[in-house]
């Protein structure tokens, strides 16, 4: 991925020098032309075309903001009620992520989402222990995290 991105930037700068125009619009045109050339020749490079991973990162960021807004609204609705009907609990989330940065990113995304907090990672790094402010069904909470954040992180890293 890094090699393809470096070639794309090199093509963009080469385009700027060939057109003798050193402004942002010329760089963007060169970058888009470079991306098109790399996409056409993607069979000559190992791995996937790097824009797939860039798109996966953009989708992960969008997913985080969607979940962040949704969780904020849910927590707000909980705390404005007179009796505050919360059911806090700690549950174990089995994960399939392998690399340390993937586990750290998942833990950070869960912790940054209001109402949840990762309190520990198991010794073998296969389970996260999560504190939830309003805990309903265990399977629903686990499936929710696995089908959103964990799946999106896997899309970025693989």
Backbone as CSV, one residue per row, in Angstrom:
resi,resn,N_x,N_y,N_z,CA_x,CA_y,CA_z,C_x,C_y,C_z
1,UNK,0.815,-1.188,0.000,0.000,0.000,0.000,0.862,1.257,0.000
2,UNK,1.865,1.298,0.850,2.709,2.485,0.943,3.465,2.718,-0.363
3,UNK,3.875,1.631,-1.000,4.597,1.755,-2.267,3.694,2.356,-3.340
4,UNK,2.445,1.885,-3.412,1.503,2.421,-4.400,1.212,3.895,-4.130
5,UNK,1.075,4.252,-2.859,0.794,5.643,-2.518,1.983,6.538,-2.876
6,UNK,3.194,6.042,-2.614,4.389,6.802,-2.951,4.482,7.020,-4.465
7,UNK,4.185,5.997,-5.252,4.196,6.135,-6.707,3.139,7.138,-7.161
8,UNK,1.970,7.119,-6.525,0.913,8.050,-6.884,1.347,9.490,-6.623
9,UNK,1.987,9.746,-5.494,2.481,11.093,-5.212,3.588,11.488,-6.196
10,UNK,4.443,10.550,-6.528,5.507,10.817,-7.501,4.916,11.198,-8.861
11,UNK,3.885,10.479,-9.286,3.222,10.806,-10.553,2.584,12.191,-10.487
12,UNK,1.983,12.526,-9.339,1.351,13.841,-9.187,2.391,14.957,-9.288
13,UNK,3.536,14.775,-8.624,4.591,15.800,-8.710,5.182,15.862,-10.112
14,UNK,5.341,14.723,-10.741,5.841,14.696,-12.118,4.879,15.436,-13.042
15,UNK,3.594,15.275,-12.830,2.580,15.978,-13.617,2.714,17.497,-13.431
16,UNK,2.967,17.908,-12.191,3.141,19.332,-11.921,4.354,19.885,-12.677
17,UNK,5.443,19.137,-12.693,6.636,19.611,-13.397,6.450,19.594,-14.911
18,UNK,5.739,18.601,-15.424,5.519,18.532,-16.876,4.596,19.645,-17.370
19,UNK,3.625,20.025,-16.551,2.707,21.093,-16.960,3.218,22.481,-16.555
20,UNK,4.299,22.534,-15.802,4.903,23.772,-15.308,3.849,24.624,-14.604
21,UNK,3.070,23.960,-13.788,2.052,24.641,-12.992,2.133,24.066,-11.580
22,UNK,2.475,24.912,-10.617,2.737,24.437,-9.262,1.665,24.928,-8.292
23,UNK,0.436,24.521,-8.540,-0.646,24.864,-7.622,-1.414,23.599,-7.232
24,UNK,-2.328,23.751,-6.301,-3.032,22.596,-5.737,-3.899,21.885,-6.768
25,UNK,-4.531,22.636,-7.654,-5.412,21.996,-8.637,-4.622,21.108,-9.600
26,UNK,-3.432,21.531,-9.972,-2.589,20.714,-10.849,-2.148,19.446,-10.118
27,UNK,-1.819,19.588,-8.828,-1.437,18.417,-8.043,-2.593,17.425,-7.951
28,UNK,-3.798,17.923,-7.724,-4.978,17.043,-7.608,-5.237,16.318,-8.925
29,UNK,-5.133,17.035,-10.030,-5.309,16.393,-11.340,-4.241,15.319,-11.543
30,UNK,-2.997,15.629,-11.205,-1.921,14.648,-11.321,-2.138,13.458,-10.406
31,UNK,-2.643,13.720,-9.203,-2.918,12.641,-8.263,-4.020,11.721,-8.788
32,UNK,-5.076,12.312,-9.349,-6.168,11.507,-9.915,-5.701,10.716,-11.132
33,UNK,-4.876,11.343,-11.969,-4.320,10.611,-13.114,-3.420,9.469,-12.647
34,UNK,-2.634,9.721,-11.624,-1.784,8.681,-11.060,-2.592,7.538,-10.477
35,UNK,-3.683,7.871,-9.778,-4.545,6.830,-9.213,-5.168,5.996,-10.325
36,UNK,-5.572,6.653,-11.402,-6.134,5.924,-12.544,-5.085,5.001,-13.164
37,UNK,-3.859,5.502,-13.327,-2.792,4.662,-13.882,-2.491,3.470,-12.977
38,UNK,-2.469,3.714,-11.669,-2.208,2.612,-10.734,-3.345,1.603,-10.734
39,UNK,-4.566,2.081,-10.874,-5.711,1.166,-10.897,-5.660,0.280,-12.155
40,UNK,-5.273,0.886,-13.264,-5.172,0.116,-14.514,-4.073,-0.936,-14.409
41,UNK,-2.979,-0.594,-13.748,-1.840,-1.525,-13.643,-1.812,-2.245,-12.293
42,UNK,-2.922,-2.340,-11.590,-2.941,-2.915,-10.242,-2.512,-4.379,-10.203
43,UNK,-2.597,-5.084,-11.316,-2.169,-6.476,-11.354,-0.668,-6.648,-11.211
44,UNK,0.092,-5.587,-11.452,1.545,-5.660,-11.351,2.058,-5.406,-9.936
45,UNK,1.173,-5.001,-9.036,1.568,-4.686,-7.667,1.028,-5.755,-6.720
46,UNK,1.799,-6.089,-5.684,1.293,-7.067,-4.713,0.186,-6.458,-3.853
47,UNK,-0.757,-7.267,-3.461,-1.828,-6.792,-2.588,-2.931,-6.080,-3.352
48,UNK,-3.854,-5.542,-2.570,-4.978,-4.817,-3.141,-4.561,-3.416,-3.568
49,UNK,-5.392,-2.814,-4.402,-5.216,-1.413,-4.777,-5.392,-0.569,-3.519
50,UNK,-4.494,0.364,-3.266,-4.461,1.051,-1.977,-5.687,1.913,-1.705
51,UNK,-6.401,2.324,-2.725,-7.596,3.139,-2.500,-8.699,2.346,-1.804
52,UNK,-8.669,1.012,-1.889,-9.636,0.200,-1.142,-9.451,0.433,0.352
53,UNK,-8.196,0.455,0.790,-7.921,0.666,2.209,-8.250,2.101,2.621
54,UNK,-7.966,3.057,1.758,-8.310,4.455,2.055,-9.827,4.589,2.214
55,UNK,-10.575,3.955,1.331,-12.036,3.993,1.425,-12.514,3.301,2.703
56,UNK,-11.863,2.201,3.086,-12.233,1.494,4.320,-11.975,2.374,5.548
57,UNK,-10.897,3.148,5.539,-10.617,4.069,6.654,-11.682,5.151,6.717
58,UNK,-12.080,5.693,5.570,-13.131,6.720,5.538,-14.444,6.145,6.071
59,UNK,-14.765,4.919,5.680,-15.985,4.270,6.174,-15.922,4.036,7.680
60,UNK,-14.745,3.655,8.196,-14.586,3.440,9.636,-14.781,4.744,10.399
61,UNK,-14.244,5.829,9.894,-14.417,7.132,10.542,-15.891,7.534,10.528
62,UNK,-16.557,7.337,9.396,-17.990,7.638,9.316,-18.802,6.783,10.275
63,UNK,-18.479,5.503,10.362,-19.164,4.598,11.290,-18.973,5.055,12.726
64,UNK,-17.750,5.467,13.070,-17.497,5.937,14.429,-18.354,7.157,14.753
65,UNK,-18.408,8.117,13.846,-19.210,9.311,14.117,-20.698,8.979,14.207
66,UNK,-21.171,8.052,13.391,-22.574,7.620,13.473,-22.860,6.980,14.832
67,UNK,-21.964,6.082,15.263,-22.136,5.423,16.559,-21.977,6.411,17.712
68,UNK,-21.091,7.375,17.559,-20.881,8.384,18.585,-22.142,9.216,18.799
69,UNK,-22.741,9.659,17.721,-23.962,10.465,17.826,-25.103,9.626,18.391
70,UNK,-25.240,8.399,17.914,-26.295,7.519,18.409,-26.136,7.239,19.907
71,UNK,-24.918,6.949,20.350,-24.677,6.667,21.765,-24.906,7.906,22.627
72,UNK,-24.530,9.079,22.117,-24.787,10.308,22.869,-26.273,10.530,23.083
73,UNK,-27.053,10.289,22.060,-28.507,10.449,22.186,-29.074,9.438,23.179
74,UNK,-28.618,8.186,23.114,-29.099,7.163,24.046,-28.749,7.512,25.490
75,UNK,-27.526,7.964,25.727,-27.122,8.341,27.091,-27.906,9.563,27.550
76,UNK,-28.118,10.520,26.678,-28.903,11.703,27.036,-30.321,11.313,27.441
77,UNK,-30.942,10.418,26.667,-32.293,9.973,27.006,-32.322,9.218,28.332
78,UNK,-31.263,8.532,28.676,-31.200,7.826,29.963,-31.077,8.791,31.135
79,UNK,-30.232,9.804,30.997,-29.965,10.660,32.155,-31.031,11.724,32.386
80,UNK,-31.871,12.026,31.404,-32.912,13.035,31.621,-34.164,12.432,32.251
81,UNK,-34.224,11.113,32.333,-35.370,10.480,32.979,-35.236,10.618,34.498
82,UNK,-36.347,10.836,35.193,-36.280,11.063,36.647,-35.679,9.886,37.429
83,UNK,-36.005,8.670,37.068,-35.512,7.510,37.811,-34.174,6.992,37.277
84,UNK,-33.751,7.439,36.117,-32.533,7.004,35.461,-32.442,5.468,35.453
85,UNK,-33.191,4.835,34.566,-33.275,3.369,34.553,-32.058,2.700,33.897
86,UNK,-30.921,2.786,34.543,-29.723,2.180,33.976,-29.493,0.805,34.599
87,UNK,-28.867,-0.057,33.814,-28.495,-1.392,34.283,-27.026,-1.603,33.932
88,UNK,-26.105,-1.070,34.733,-24.689,-1.224,34.406,-24.243,-2.678,34.561
89,UNK,-23.308,-3.071,33.714,-22.796,-4.440,33.766,-21.439,-4.498,33.076
90,UNK,-20.725,-5.559,33.384,-19.454,-5.840,32.720,-19.641,-7.140,31.949
91,UNK,-19.243,-7.123,30.669,-19.369,-8.337,29.862,-18.089,-8.566,29.074
92,UNK,-17.921,-9.816,28.651,-16.731,-10.208,27.886,-17.071,-10.215,26.400
93,UNK,-16.194,-9.620,25.618,-16.360,-9.573,24.171,-15.229,-10.370,23.521
94,UNK,-15.528,-11.553,22.973,-14.476,-12.286,22.264,-14.189,-11.601,20.927
95,UNK,-12.902,-11.449,20.609,-12.523,-10.762,19.381,-11.655,-11.671,18.519
96,UNK,-11.645,-11.383,17.228,-10.819,-12.144,16.289,-9.637,-11.316,15.772
97,UNK,-9.527,-10.083,16.221,-8.419,-9.233,15.803,-7.123,-9.778,16.374
98,UNK,-6.039,-9.668,15.603,-4.779,-10.286,16.010,-3.685,-9.291,16.347
99,UNK,-3.597,-8.223,15.605,-2.495,-7.275,15.796,-2.810,-6.337,16.959
100,UNK,-1.749,-5.892,17.629,-1.927,-5.009,18.784,-2.604,-3.696,18.411
101,UNK,-2.252,-3.134,17.248,-2.850,-1.855,16.866,-4.341,-2.010,16.568
102,UNK,-4.750,-3.174,16.062,-6.174,-3.410,15.808,-6.950,-3.481,17.121
103,UNK,-6.380,-4.187,18.094,-7.036,-4.312,19.404,-7.082,-2.959,20.100
104,UNK,-6.003,-2.201,19.993,-5.971,-0.867,20.600,-6.997,0.054,19.947
105,UNK,-7.100,0.002,18.630,-8.076,0.837,17.923,-9.499,0.459,18.322
106,UNK,-9.795,-0.839,18.380,-11.133,-1.280,18.795,-11.424,-0.822,20.212
107,UNK,-10.459,-0.987,21.108,-10.648,-0.557,22.498,-10.884,0.949,22.581
108,UNK,-10.151,1.704,21.809,-10.316,3.161,21.816,-11.672,3.574,21.268
109,UNK,-12.102,2.941,20.190,-13.405,3.284,19.611,-14.537,2.948,20.576
110,UNK,-14.425,1.816,21.262,-15.460,1.442,22.238,-15.446,2.409,23.411
111,UNK,-14.261,2.757,23.900,-14.156,3.652,25.048,-14.616,5.064,24.710
112,UNK,-14.346,5.526,23.493,-14.759,6.873,23.105,-16.260,6.987,22.867
113,UNK,-16.928,5.854,22.697,-18.372,5.865,22.522,-19.019,5.980,23.896
114,UNK,-19.853,6.988,24.138,-20.447,7.168,25.465,-21.273,5.953,25.903
115,UNK,-21.144,5.623,27.173,-21.905,4.512,27.741,-21.138,3.206,27.775
116,UNK,-19.949,3.154,27.165,-19.147,1.934,27.186,-17.705,2.284,27.530
117,UNK,-17.022,1.317,28.141,-15.643,1.522,28.545,-14.939,0.175,28.574
118,UNK,-13.835,0.056,27.861,-13.035,-1.165,27.907,-12.188,-1.084,29.169
119,UNK,-12.360,-2.079,30.057,-11.635,-2.030,31.323,-10.444,-2.979,31.365
120,UNK,-10.416,-3.972,30.482,-9.292,-4.900,30.490,-9.244,-5.685,29.184
121,UNK,-8.055,-6.179,28.883,-7.841,-7.078,27.751,-7.249,-8.353,28.340
122,UNK,-7.743,-9.489,27.898,-7.261,-10.761,28.448,-5.786,-10.974,28.122
123,UNK,-5.179,-11.909,28.839,-3.750,-12.204,28.653,-3.428,-12.624,27.224
124,UNK,-4.335,-13.407,26.610,-4.090,-13.894,25.251,-4.592,-12.929,24.178
125,UNK,-5.087,-11.782,24.574,-5.596,-10.732,23.672,-6.742,-11.222,22.794
126,UNK,-7.536,-12.124,23.306,-8.671,-12.648,22.551,-10.013,-12.202,23.134
127,UNK,-9.983,-11.488,24.266,-11.216,-11.062,24.917,-11.042,-9.660,25.480
128,UNK,-12.043,-8.814,25.247,-12.099,-7.498,25.864,-13.181,-7.526,26.935
129,UNK,-12.901,-6.917,28.067,-13.895,-6.804,29.130,-14.410,-5.372,29.111
130,UNK,-15.712,-5.257,28.930,-16.333,-3.958,28.673,-17.358,-3.652,29.749
131,UNK,-17.325,-2.420,30.242,-18.358,-1.938,31.161,-19.372,-1.158,30.330
132,UNK,-20.641,-1.540,30.467,-21.714,-0.857,29.740,-22.615,-0.146,30.742
133,UNK,-22.993,1.070,30.407,-23.853,1.857,31.280,-25.258,1.291,31.340
134,UNK,-25.794,0.913,30.218,-27.144,0.337,30.163,-27.061,-0.971,29.398
135,UNK,-26.988,-2.042,30.133,-26.754,-3.361,29.555,-28.073,-4.101,29.432
136,UNK,-28.413,-4.479,28.206,-29.638,-5.236,27.977,-29.311,-6.698,27.738
137,UNK,-29.266,-7.093,26.499,-28.994,-8.470,26.114,-27.517,-8.631,25.752
138,UNK,-26.873,-9.662,26.288,-25.443,-9.884,26.044,-25.166,-10.142,24.570
139,UNK,-25.941,-11.026,23.965,-25.711,-11.363,22.557,-25.902,-10.149,21.643
140,UNK,-26.871,-9.330,21.972,-27.134,-8.133,21.158,-25.980,-7.147,21.248
141,UNK,-25.436,-6.940,22.447,-24.313,-6.015,22.625,-23.063,-6.533,21.912
142,UNK,-22.799,-7.815,22.039,-21.626,-8.415,21.394,-21.761,-8.357,19.879
143,UNK,-22.927,-8.742,19.361,-23.146,-8.696,17.912,-23.050,-7.279,17.367
144,UNK,-23.523,-6.316,18.141,-23.476,-4.926,17.704,-22.031,-4.473,17.502
145,UNK,-21.168,-4.775,18.456,-19.762,-4.356,18.343,-19.056,-5.149,17.258
146,UNK,-19.308,-6.452,17.189,-18.635,-7.292,16.189,-19.040,-6.901,14.763
147,UNK,-20.307,-6.546,14.558,-20.789,-6.229,13.215,-20.512,-4.790,12.799
148,UNK,-20.059,-3.965,13.721,-19.746,-2.587,13.347,-18.246,-2.348,13.407
149,UNK,-17.740,-2.110,14.603,-16.342,-1.701,14.737,-15.356,-2.800,14.340
150,UNK,-15.565,-4.013,14.838,-14.596,-5.070,14.553,-14.549,-5.404,13.061
151,UNK,-15.706,-5.460,12.447,-15.761,-5.743,11.006,-15.095,-4.627,10.197
152,UNK,-15.315,-3.378,10.587,-14.718,-2.244,9.870,-13.198,-2.221,10.051
153,UNK,-12.719,-2.570,11.231,-11.269,-2.618,11.460,-10.645,-3.727,10.632
154,UNK,-11.314,-4.868,10.522,-10.813,-5.947,9.692,-10.746,-5.529,8.230
155,UNK,-11.706,-4.762,7.791,-11.717,-4.282,6.408,-10.531,-3.356,6.145
156,UNK,-10.154,-2.573,7.133,-9.015,-1.668,6.986,-7.706,-2.445,6.975
157,UNK,-7.586,-3.421,7.842,-6.291,-4.074,8.031,-6.032,-5.252,7.100
158,UNK,-7.046,-5.745,6.433,-6.827,-6.940,5.590,-7.213,-6.701,4.171
